[in-house]
Amino acid sequence: MTIIVKSLQRRQLVAAAGAASAMAALPGSVLAQAYPAKSIRLIAVFSAGGTSDVIGRMMAQQLESALGKPVVVENRIGANGVIGTDYVAKSPADGYTLLIAPSGHAINNTFNPSIPYDPIKDFAYITLIGTVPMVVTVGPQLPINNLRDLIDMARQKPRGIVFGSGGPGSSNQLACELFATMAGISMTHVPYKGDAPGITDLLGGHIAFIFLNTPAALPLVTSGRARAIGITSEKRLPLLPDVPAIGEVVPGYSAGSWHGIFAPAGTPRDVVTRLNGELVKILRSPEIQAKLTAMGVSVVANTSEEFTEFTKGEVVKWAGVIKNANIKP
């Protein structure tokens, strides 16, 4: 009896080894067809309800339908997105842990060189979801009506105008610092722990203005609680057609936030290709385009290679702003 059992065990081992060898010999495209075999986690680096989280949940729902497996959004917040991003960088490169991150991904390492990951080398780039222009949002007490008034006031009172941001080195601080540099003015920066407390102080008259992502600014502007005097995109925003682009007053100015999907470096190429194909299809669907456009997001949906090159350019651009404005952690 013992001999029979051992013989069966040997056959099972041989069969398992043969199956493993056969899988290893399969072309990558066949392996990709087997992906995913289990649920996927999409790590959002900011709190629930924020722009990045809302977009992430929209993508997760659509990707779940496309892949036929659960896609669960998990919020790992803190340190301006560093905590969640570092978690993904150190996760297994198997396509089951993904990252949705905003433009701070291209800023954080320059702002703080001690961050334990490289924004380019430690990630596989899936696709750039879209760009989100910021709105120059002024409080009800500030006696200005347009960007020219703001610039003139800042020149008359160097560092006398106080602006807020979502934190030191945040994308809206850097967008404002770029504006100040190109306009030749100096102002005083007050960092907050996120945009929400900054908005509270804006409405309370404690700061003069703040650059806000369009989804955050629209409710304030349309309700009349704050005013929009500029847009950071190259062209005017259809949702706010009467608000000029900053570039109309400060030639050459362009800035804004963006959101993209990443995976850990080393994720199989066929898995990256599969995810890119599904996400691009989702983003180009009329339904999702309409939803994102209503939020002020301009859909991009590019290739992995294009997204990588785009981010490399962003790293260089914002490194220059950080250096010129002498921004420190």
C-alpha positions in Angstrom: 0.0 0.0 0.0 2.8 2.4 0.9 4.5 1.7 -2.4 1.3 2.6 -4.3 0.9 5.9 -2.3 4.5 6.9 -3.0 4.0 6.1 -6.6 0.9 8.3 -6.8 2.8 11.1 -5.1 5.6 10.9 -7.6 3.2 11.0 -10.5 1.5 14.1 -9.0 4.8 15.8 -8.6 5.9 15.0 -12.1 2.5 16.2 -13.4 2.8 19.5 -11.5 6.3 20.1 -12.7 5.2 19.4 -16.2 2.3 21.8 -15.9 4.7 24.5 -14.5 7.1 24.0 -17.4 4.2 24.2 -19.9 3.0 27.5 -18.4 6.6 28.9 -18.5 6.8 27.9 -22.1 3.6 29.7 -23.1 3.9 32.9 -25.0 3.2 36.1 -23.0 0.0 36.8 -24.8 -1.5 33.6 -23.6 -0.5 34.3 -20.0 -2.0 37.8 -20.3 -5.3 36.2 -21.3 -5.3 34.5 -17.9 -4.9 37.8 -16.1 -6.6 38.6 -13.8 -7.1 35.5 -11.8 -8.1 37.3 -8.6 -9.2 40.7 -7.3 -7.1 43.8 -8.0 -6.4 46.6 -5.5 -6.3 50.2 -6.7 -4.4 52.3 -4.2 -5.6 55.9 -3.9 -3.1 58.2 -2.2 -5.6 60.8 -1.0 -8.7 60.6 1.2 -12.2 59.5 0.1 -14.2 62.2 -1.7 -11.2 64.0 -3.2 -10.7 64.4 -7.0 -8.2 61.5 -7.2 -10.4 59.2 -5.1 -13.5 60.0 -7.1 -11.8 59.4 -10.4 -10.2 56.2 -9.0 -13.5 54.8 -8.0 -15.0 55.5 -11.4 -12.1 53.7 -13.1 -12.3 50.8 -10.6 -16.0 50.2 -11.3 -15.4 50.3 -15.1 -12.3 48.1 -15.0 -14.1 45.6 -12.8 -16.7 45.2 -15.5 -14.1 44.9 -18.3 -11.8 42.4 -16.5 -14.5 40.3 -14.8 -12.8 40.5 -11.4 -13.3 42.8 -8.4 -11.3 46.0 -8.4 -11.2 47.5 -4.9 -10.1 51.0 -4.1 -8.0 51.3 -1.0 -7.1 54.7 0.4 -3.5 54.9 1.8 -3.1 58.5 2.6 -0.4 60.8 4.1 2.7 62.8 3.3 1.2 64.4 0.1 0.7 61.0 -1.5 4.1 59.5 -0.6 2.8 56.8 1.8 0.5 55.1 -0.7 2.9 55.6 -3.6 5.7 54.0 -1.7 3.4 51.1 -0.7 2.8 50.3 -4.4 6.4 50.7 -5.4 7.3 47.9 -2.9 4.3 45.7 -3.8 4.6 42.5 -5.9 4.9 43.3 -9.6 2.1 41.0 -10.7 -0.6 43.4 -11.8 -2.8 43.0 -8.7 -1.7 46.2 -6.9 -2.2 49.4 -8.9 -1.8 53.0 -8.1 -3.9 56.1 -9.0 -1.8 59.2 -8.3 -2.0 62.9 -9.2 0.7 65.2 -10.5 2.4 65.3 -7.1 4.0 62.0 -8.3 6.3 64.2 -10.4 6.9 66.7 -7.7 7.5 64.9 -4.4 11.0 63.5 -5.0 12.4 66.9 -6.0 10.7 68.6 -3.1 12.0 65.9 -0.7 15.0 63.9 -2.0 14.8 61.5 1.0 11.6 59.9 -0.4 12.4 56.1 -0.7 11.4 55.5 -4.3 12.1 56.9 -7.8 9.0 58.2 -9.6 10.2 56.9 -13.0 12.3 53.8 -12.4 10.1 52.2 -9.7 6.9 52.2 -11.7 5.3 50.7 -14.8 3.3 53.4 -16.4 -0.2 52.4 -17.5 -2.0 55.5 -18.8 -2.5 59.2 -18.1 -6.2 59.5 -17.4 -6.5 63.2 -17.9 -5.4 66.7 -17.0 -7.3 68.9 -14.6 -6.8 72.7 -14.8 -6.9 74.8 -11.6 -9.1 77.8 -11.0 -7.7 80.9 -9.4 -10.4 81.2 -6.7 -10.7 84.4 -4.7 -12.6 85.0 -1.5 -15.6 87.3 -1.2 -13.7 90.0 0.7 -10.9 90.5 -1.9 -11.6 93.7 -3.9 -10.4 92.5 -7.2 -12.2 91.4 -10.4 -9.6 89.9 -12.6 -6.0 88.7 -12.8 -4.6 92.1 -13.8 -6.1 93.6 -10.6 -4.4 90.8 -8.6 -1.0 91.4 -10.2 -1.3 95.2 -9.7 -2.2 94.7 -6.0 0.7 92.3 -5.5 3.1 94.8 -7.1 1.9 97.6 -4.8 2.1 95.4 -1.7 5.1 92.9 -2.1 4.3 89.8 -0.1 1.2 91.5 1.2 -1.2 89.2 -0.5 -1.7 85.8 1.2 -2.5 82.7 -0.8 -3.3 79.2 0.4 -2.4 75.7 -0.8 -3.0 72.0 0.0 0.4 71.8 1.6 4.1 72.5 1.1 5.2 71.4 -2.4 1.6 70.6 -3.4 0.6 71.1 -7.0 -1.5 74.1 -6.3 1.3 75.8 -4.4 3.7 75.2 -7.3 1.2 76.4 -9.9 0.8 79.6 -7.9 4.6 80.0 -7.5 5.0 79.6 -11.3 2.4 82.3 -11.8 4.2 84.6 -9.4 7.5 84.1 -11.0 6.3 84.6 -14.5 4.2 87.7 -13.5 7.2 89.2 -11.5 5.4 89.4 -8.2 5.9 88.1 -4.7 3.2 86.9 -2.3 3.0 85.0 1.0 2.1 81.3 1.1 0.1 79.6 3.8 0.1 75.8 3.5 -2.8 73.7 4.8 -3.2 70.0 5.4 -5.3 69.6 2.2 -7.5 72.0 0.3 -10.5 71.7 2.6 -9.2 73.8 5.4 -7.8 76.3 2.9 -11.2 76.7 1.4 -12.6 77.3 4.9 -10.1 80.1 5.5 -10.7 81.5 2.0 -14.4 81.9 2.7 -13.7 83.3 6.1 -11.4 86.0 4.6 -8.2 84.8 6.2 -6.4 84.2 2.8 -6.9 86.2 -0.4 -7.1 83.3 -2.9 -6.2 79.7 -3.6 -5.6 77.7 -6.8 -8.2 74.9 -6.7 -8.7 71.9 -9.0 -11.8 72.5 -11.1 -14.0 69.9 -9.3 -13.3 71.6 -6.0 -13.7 75.2 -7.3 -16.9 74.7 -9.4 -19.4 74.4 -6.4 -17.9 77.5 -4.8 -18.0 79.6 -7.9 -21.5 78.5 -9.1 -23.0 79.1 -5.7 -21.5 82.6 -5.5 -19.5 81.9 -2.4 -16.2 82.6 -4.3 -15.2 84.1 -7.6 -13.1 82.6 -10.4 -10.6 85.0 -12.1 -8.3 82.7 -14.0 -7.8 79.2 -15.3 -4.4 77.5 -15.4 -4.9 75.6 -18.7 -3.7 77.0 -22.0 -7.3 77.6 -23.2 -10.5 78.6 -21.4 -12.6 75.9 -19.8 -16.0 75.2 -21.4 -17.5 74.9 -17.9 -16.3 78.5 -17.1 -16.2 80.2 -20.6 -16.1 83.7 -19.2 -13.0 83.0 -17.0 -9.8 83.8 -18.9 -6.8 81.5 -19.1 -3.8 82.9 -17.1 -1.8 82.8 -20.3 -4.0 85.6 -21.7 -2.5 87.9 -19.1 0.8 86.1 -18.4 1.9 84.8 -21.9 3.2 81.3 -21.9 1.8 80.3 -18.6 0.3 76.8 -18.3 -0.1 74.5 -15.3 -2.5 72.1 -13.8 -3.0 68.8 -12.0 -3.3 65.4 -13.7 -4.2 61.8 -12.7 -2.7 58.5 -13.9 -2.6 54.8 -13.3 0.6 53.0 -12.4 1.9 49.6 -11.4 5.1 48.5 -9.7 8.2 48.3 -11.9 8.7 44.9 -13.4 5.0 44.2 -14.0 4.8 41.9 -17.0 4.6 43.8 -20.2 1.6 41.9 -21.4 -0.3 42.8 -18.2 0.6 46.5 -18.7 -0.6 46.3 -22.3 -3.9 44.6 -21.2 -4.6 47.2 -18.5 -3.7 50.0 -20.9 -6.0 48.7 -23.6 -8.9 48.3 -21.2 -8.5 51.7 -19.6 -8.1 53.5 -22.9 -11.3 51.9 -24.1 -13.0 53.0 -20.9 -11.7 56.5 -21.0 -12.7 57.0 -24.7 -16.3 55.8 -24.1 -18.9 58.6 -24.5 -20.3 57.9 -21.0 -17.0 58.2 -19.1 -15.9 61.2 -21.2 -19.1 63.0 -20.4 -18.7 62.3 -16.7 -15.1 63.4 -16.6 -15.7 66.5 -18.7 -18.4 67.5 -16.3 -15.8 67.4 -13.5 -13.4 69.6 -15.5 -11.1 66.7 -16.6 -9.7 66.7 -20.1 -9.3 63.1 -21.0 -5.9 62.0 -22.4 -5.8 58.1 -22.4 -2.4 57.7 -23.9 0.1 54.8 -24.2 2.4 53.6 -21.5 5.4 55.1 -23.3 3.7 58.5 -23.8 2.7 58.6 -20.2 6.3 57.9 -19.1 7.8 60.6 -21.3 5.1 63.1 -20.1 6.0 62.5 -16.5 9.7 62.8 -17.1 8.9 66.3 -18.6 6.8 67.2 -15.5 9.6 66.2 -13.2 12.0 68.6 -15.0 9.4 71.4 -15.2 8.5 71.4 -11.5 12.0 70.9 -10.3 12.8 74.3 -11.9 9.9 75.9 -10.1 10.9 74.4 -6.7 14.5 75.6 -7.2 13.5 79.1 -8.4 11.0 79.6 -5.5 13.4 78.0 -3.0 10.6 75.8 -1.7 11.7 73.6 1.2 10.0 70.6 3.0 
